[in-house]
């Protein structure tokens, strides 16, 4: 079937929403204290264009598939320790810190200034303009004071899809 795009052209249904992916953490990933680290979503639920590498955590835009993309990450840390600062961010072309520069990263901080242990989870989403060969990955950073493990068993997810060309 086809549909009217509204830009003077017709397209096949589903044409603009691929590539798409969804991947999860199957086990905890240890994150060092105060170290920006790529989250490796090691189990793919789907990956329409084989664009996600579950050994590196990197999604690479395939040839001919540039456009506007939406990405989402959800999850948190397994810890009974007090939370100080936790960051998660979506990173275009390996931006290693949350930064507004050029739309390269969209992220969120979680702060907890109390003394009681508590769990937390976060969700980050954002849209990016990507060209063939551009990469996306998820970074995290924490300062619990020692290594901490990310949530696992489907509690950490990374997903995304092309919105338009």
C-alpha positions in Angstrom: 0.0 0.0 0.0 1.0 3.6 -0.5 0.4 6.8 1.3 0.7 10.6 0.6 3.7 12.0 2.4 2.5 15.6 2.2 5.7 16.7 0.5 4.4 16.1 -3.1 5.4 12.4 -3.2 4.0 9.0 -2.6 5.7 6.4 -0.5 5.2 2.7 0.4 3.8 2.1 3.8 6.5 1.5 6.4 9.2 2.8 4.0 10.5 5.7 6.2 10.5 3.9 9.6 13.4 1.6 8.8 16.0 1.0 9.9 14.7 0.3 13.3 16.1 -1.5 16.3 15.4 -2.7 19.8 18.1 -4.2 22.1 18.4 -5.0 25.8 21.0 -5.8 28.4 20.7 -9.5 29.3 23.1 -9.2 32.3 24.6 -6.4 34.4 27.3 -4.4 32.9 29.9 -3.0 35.4 30.4 0.7 35.1 33.5 2.2 36.7 33.2 5.2 39.0 33.4 8.6 37.2 34.0 7.1 33.8 32.0 7.8 30.7 31.1 4.3 29.4 29.3 3.0 26.4 26.3 0.8 27.4 26.4 -2.5 25.5 22.9 -3.7 24.8 23.9 -7.3 24.1 20.6 -8.9 23.0 18.8 -7.7 19.9 15.1 -8.0 19.9 15.0 -6.7 16.3 17.3 -4.9 13.9 15.7 -4.5 10.5 18.9 -3.5 8.6 21.6 -5.2 10.7 22.8 -1.7 11.7 23.3 -2.4 15.4 26.4 -4.1 16.7 25.6 -5.9 20.0 29.3 -6.4 20.8 30.1 -2.6 20.7 26.7 -1.0 21.4 27.0 1.1 18.2 24.2 1.7 15.7 25.6 2.8 12.3 23.3 4.4 9.7 23.4 2.2 6.6 24.2 3.5 3.1 21.1 5.3 1.6 19.3 5.4 5.0 20.1 8.9 6.2 17.4 11.1 7.7 15.7 12.1 10.9 15.8 9.4 13.6 14.2 9.0 17.1 16.1 7.1 19.8 15.1 5.9 23.3 17.0 4.5 26.2 15.5 3.3 29.5 17.1 1.8 32.6 19.2 2.4 35.6 21.7 0.9 38.1 21.4 -2.1 40.4 22.6 -0.7 43.7 21.6 -0.6 47.3 24.0 2.3 47.9 23.0 5.9 48.1 22.7 7.6 44.7 24.7 10.8 44.0 24.8 11.5 40.3 23.9 9.3 37.4 23.9 10.3 33.7 22.6 8.6 30.6 22.9 10.2 27.2 22.3 9.4 23.5 25.5 10.1 21.6 25.8 11.0 18.0 29.3 10.2 16.5 30.8 9.3 19.9 30.1 12.6 21.8 31.5 11.5 25.2 29.7 14.0 27.4 26.2 15.5 27.7 26.5 18.6 25.6 24.3 21.0 23.6 26.9 21.4 21.0 25.5 20.8 17.5 22.8 18.4 18.7 25.4 15.7 19.3 24.1 14.5 22.6 20.8 14.4 24.5 20.9 13.3 28.1 19.6 13.3 31.6 21.1 13.6 35.1 19.7 12.0 38.2 20.8 13.5 41.6 20.0 12.2 45.0 21.4 14.2 48.0 20.0 12.1 50.8 21.8 9.4 52.8 19.3 6.5 52.4 19.8 3.9 49.7 17.3 4.1 46.9 16.7 2.6 43.4 16.3 4.8 40.4 15.6 4.5 36.7 15.8 7.0 33.8 14.5 7.5 30.4 16.1 9.5 27.6 14.7 10.2 24.2 15.7 12.5 21.3 15.7 13.1 17.6 18.8 13.3 15.5 19.6 14.3 11.9 21.8 11.4 10.7 23.7 10.7 7.5 24.9 7.4 6.2 27.9 6.3 8.3 26.9 8.4 11.4 26.8 6.4 14.6 24.6 6.4 17.7 25.3 4.8 21.1 24.3 5.2 24.7 26.7 6.5 27.3 26.4 6.4 31.1 28.4 7.9 34.0 28.0 7.5 37.7 29.8 8.7 40.9 28.6 6.2 43.5 32.2 6.0 44.7 33.0 2.6 43.3 32.0 0.3 40.4 28.2 -0.3 39.9 26.3 -2.7 37.7 23.6 -1.6 35.3 20.2 -3.2 35.4 19.6 -6.3 33.3 17.0 -8.8 32.2 15.2 -6.4 29.9 15.3 -3.5 32.4 17.9 -1.6 30.2 16.6 -1.0 26.6 17.8 0.9 23.6 15.5 1.4 20.6 15.2 3.7 17.7 13.9 4.2 14.2 14.0 6.5 11.2 11.2 9.0 11.2 11.7 10.5 7.8 14.3 10.8 5.0 
